[in-house]
Amino acid sequence: MSRPDTTLIKGIDYYVENDRWVFTAAYHRKGGHCCRNVCRHCPFGNSLADREQAANGSVPRTTRESE
């Protein structure tokens, strides 16, 4: 997927954990939509934590923020 600004800033767009890049919510917001890969920091309500909350009947984080 191509992003408008391809310059990544460590600590803002990503961090490294166990030699792997982990993209932040700020990075995902730049894309403007959910990629449906269940990203850890998905700001669109599709992270694993959001899915677990939905399965347990809880309101996803992004829904509560928009109220």
Rosetta silent file (secondary structure, phi, psi, omega in degrees, C-alpha in Angstrom):
SEQUENCE: MSRPDTTLIKGIDYYVENDRWVFTAAYHRKGGHCCRNVCRHCPFGNSLADREQAANGSVPRTTRESE
SCORE:     score description
SCORE:     0.000 S_00000001
   1 L     0.000  134.255 -179.435    0.000    0.000    0.000 S_00000001
   2 L   -92.069  135.083  178.544    1.367    3.392   -0.928 S_00000001
   3 L  -108.773  146.125  179.755    1.289    6.190    1.615 S_00000001
   4 L   -57.641  -45.397  179.121    1.332    9.915    0.692 S_00000001
   5 L  -112.983  110.826 -174.677    4.293   10.617    3.019 S_00000001
   6 L   -91.330    1.847  177.933    6.695    7.678    3.082 S_00000001
   7 L   -77.846  116.346  179.752    9.093    9.173    5.647 S_00000001
   8 L   -98.524  139.022 -179.350    8.734    7.088    8.816 S_00000001
   9 L  -114.770  117.044  179.782    9.731    8.496   12.195 S_00000001
  10 E   -61.318  134.274 -178.761   10.828    6.020   14.843 S_00000001
  11 L    92.357  -18.300  177.158    8.812    6.537   18.023 S_00000001
  12 L  -113.132  -53.567 -179.522    5.974    8.240   16.181 S_00000001
  13 L   -89.206  -26.238 -177.703    5.114    6.001   13.234 S_00000001
  14 E  -159.859  165.517  167.928    6.640    2.798   14.590 S_00000001
  15 E  -140.294  163.948 -177.440    8.769    1.218   17.294 S_00000001
  16 E  -106.593  128.909  179.446   10.906   -1.917   17.264 S_00000001
  17 E  -133.554  119.219 -178.657    9.956   -4.875   19.442 S_00000001
  18 L    53.679   46.384  178.916   11.926   -8.137   19.266 S_00000001
  19 L    63.737   19.607  176.981   13.571   -7.022   15.997 S_00000001
  20 E  -123.398  143.748  176.469   10.153   -6.355   14.395 S_00000001
  21 E   -80.108  132.845  175.732    8.599   -3.061   13.444 S_00000001
  22 E  -117.767  116.650 -178.115    5.304   -2.311   15.189 S_00000001
  23 E   -80.971  140.413 -176.732    3.303    0.449   13.530 S_00000001
  24 L   -87.988  170.875  176.511    1.511    2.946   15.774 S_00000001
  25 H   -61.668  -35.815  178.477   -2.020    4.330   15.551 S_00000001
  26 H   -59.306  -42.775  178.232   -0.526    7.563   14.165 S_00000001
  27 H   -63.375  -46.291 -178.173    0.946    5.629   11.253 S_00000001
  28 H   -64.239  -36.621  178.821   -2.321    3.810   10.545 S_00000001
  29 H   -62.312  -32.411  178.326   -4.299    7.084   10.617 S_00000001
  30 H   -60.444  -30.836  178.652   -2.085    8.401    7.805 S_00000001
  31 H   -72.470  -26.421  174.710   -3.480    5.621    5.612 S_00000001
  32 L    84.101   -4.237  179.157   -7.012    6.835    6.246 S_00000001
  33 L  -157.500  164.194 -179.964   -8.709    3.422    6.430 S_00000001
  34 L   -81.089  135.544  178.627   -8.486    0.023    8.103 S_00000001
  35 L   -89.562   -4.544  178.181   -6.432   -2.639    6.291 S_00000001
  36 L    64.651   26.555  177.710   -8.308   -5.448    8.159 S_00000001
  37 L   -98.117   11.174  179.598   -5.061   -7.090    9.326 S_00000001
  38 L    54.856   49.661 -179.903   -6.035   -6.836   13.030 S_00000001
  39 L   -65.133  144.307 -177.310   -3.110   -4.503   13.730 S_00000001
  40 L   -55.737  -40.621 -175.434   -2.171   -4.078   17.399 S_00000001
  41 L  -110.635   33.258 -178.589   -2.658   -0.286   17.331 S_00000001
  42 L   -60.818  121.102  178.467   -5.546   -0.052   14.861 S_00000001
  43 L   -85.639    2.944 -176.064   -7.304    3.303   15.403 S_00000001
  44 L  -105.351   12.584  175.961  -10.310    2.086   13.395 S_00000001
  45 L    82.603   22.145 -178.068  -11.632   -0.455   15.907 S_00000001
  46 L  -120.220   21.528  176.460  -10.174   -3.591   14.324 S_00000001
  47 L   -77.112  165.919  178.557   -7.375   -4.485   16.757 S_00000001
  48 H   -59.826  -40.735  178.746   -7.383   -7.828   18.535 S_00000001
  49 H   -62.052  -41.460  178.541   -8.337   -6.049   21.785 S_00000001
  50 H   -64.237  -41.444  179.080  -11.279   -4.349   20.048 S_00000001
  51 H   -65.059  -39.392  178.062  -12.451   -7.677   18.616 S_00000001
  52 H   -65.664  -40.101  177.429  -12.224   -9.337   22.042 S_00000001
  53 H   -62.025  -42.387 -179.908  -14.247   -6.500   23.594 S_00000001
  54 H   -64.406  -39.331  179.791  -16.916   -6.880   20.915 S_00000001
  55 H   -66.175  -29.300  179.472  -17.068  -10.636   21.501 S_00000001
  56 L   -90.194    2.505  178.645  -17.580   -9.975   25.217 S_00000001
  57 L    86.278    8.225  178.210  -20.340   -7.446   24.542 S_00000001
  58 L   -83.861  159.779  177.589  -18.251   -4.381   25.371 S_00000001
  59 L   -83.694  128.724  178.324  -18.308   -1.214   23.293 S_00000001
  60 L   -59.571  150.903 -177.614  -15.157   -0.846   21.125 S_00000001
  61 H   -52.978  -47.418 -174.570  -12.791    1.993   22.031 S_00000001
  62 H   -66.783  -29.717  177.785  -13.340    3.943   18.810 S_00000001
  63 H   -70.077  -42.469  179.918  -17.133    3.890   19.258 S_00000001
  64 H   -64.293  -38.181 -178.983  -16.897    5.311   22.786 S_00000001
  65 H   -66.393  -29.669 -175.920  -14.567    8.098   21.633 S_00000001
  66 H   -84.046   -8.585 -178.296  -16.991    9.226   18.921 S_00000001
  67 L   -79.502    0.000    0.000  -19.950    9.593   21.322 S_00000001
